[in-house]
Amino acid sequence: MAYIFHEDQLPKLISVVPGRERTFFVNKELTNIDDMLAGVMHYKSNASSPFHLHENCEHFYFIIEGKGTVETPEGTRPVEPGSLVFIPPEAKHRLRATETGLFYFEFQAPNRFKTTILDGTPDDLRWDRVDGGVWVQT
């Protein structure tokens, strides 16, 4: 079986903490699997994720538009279109947009992971669905 979706028909999520939008195209709701989580993210100018880690999860970002930085305990490195970022399980990280904002593809596997916020609040894991409801990242 093949699943074909158009971005306009997929659930859009807006972060409770302003500046981030997410659209999943592979998740348990859409494809009935939890082996991976994939979608696209839009960060407005200077928006960022909290500093966090994912247990039991490999994490990839592929930057499509804009510029930003990836922060880890080893330092901060720039990213731009064409950059592929790999975050191993339990690696502490933060992605931050510059004034250009960011648009990127995100892939996480498996989708059976726990996210731990290291600087932020529980709201950093809360996302409002544009079509109603709330999605909470675990």
N, C-alpha and C positions, 0 to 999 in steps of 0.2 A: 504494500500500500504506500502511496505517496501523499504527502500533505502539501498543499499549495495555498499560501496565504498572501494577502496583500496587506501592507502595513496599516492602511486606513481601516481595515476590518478587524484588527487585533486589539486586545485590551491594552489601553494606555494607562500608565501609572504616573502620578505626580508625587514627588517626595513631599512629605509633610514639612521637612526642612527645605525652604525654597531653593530653586536653582537646578533641580535635576528632574528629567523625564525619562521614562523607561518603557519600551515596548517589547514584550516577549513574543517570540514566534516558536519556541520550543519550551514547553513546560508541561507539568502533569495535566493541567486543565485542557490544554489544546491538543496534546498528542498522547495522553494517557501513559506517559513514561516518566520516570524520575531518574533516569541515568544521566541526564544533562539538563542544563538550563541555558538558553541562548536568546539573545535579543540585541536590540540597539539602544544606546543611551545618548541623550542630549544633555550636556551641561551648559548652562548659561555662563556668561562672562564671570570669571573668578569663582565659580561654584566648585565645591569639592565634596568628596566622600569623607566620612569620619576616618580617623586612623583606626584600622580594624584588622581582623584576621578571620579566616574560614577554616574550621576543623574539617578534615576529611574531604578536601575540595581542591582541585587544581583549577586555576583561574587564568583566563587569557583576555587581553584587550587588543583589538586591532584598530588603530586610530585611522579614521577616514577623513575627517575635517577638523581644522582648528589646531591649537597648540596647548600643551599643558605640561605637567610634571608628575612623576611618580615618586612618592616619598617612601623610603624603607629605613630601617635602622642604620643601613649602610650609607645613606645619603639621599639626595634629591637629584633626579635625572630628567632632562627634558624629553618630551615625546611630541611627535608631529605626524602628519599623514604618512602612512606607510610603516609606522612603528608598530611592532608586535611586542607586547609585554606578557611575560609568563610569570605568574605568582604561584609558587609551590604551596602545598597545604601548610597551614599554620604560619605562613610568612606574614609579618605585619606590613601593612601598606595603606597608602592613601593616593587617590588620583585627584589632581586639581587642574581646572581649566585656567588658562590665562585670559586676558581681555578678549581673545578671539572666540571663547567658548570651545566646546569639544563635541564631536559626534563620533561615536565608535561602536564597533561590534564587540559584544561581550559573550564569553562562553565559560560556563562553570560545570565541572563534572567531578563526581556525581552530584545530583541535585538532592542529596541526603546529607546536608552539612549544617553546621551550626556557625553562625557569625557572632563574633565577640567584638563589641565596640570598646576601644581602648581610650578614646577621648571623644566624648559626645554624650548623647542622651538616647533613651529608648526611641525617641521620635526619629532618629537617624535611620531606623529600620522600618518605619511606617510609610506606606505609600497609599495615596487615595486613587481609586480607579475613576477614570473620567466618566465611565458609565454607571458609577455608583459602587459603594462598598469600599473596603479597605483591604490591602494586602500587607501582611507583616512578614518581613524576611526573617527566617529563623537561622 
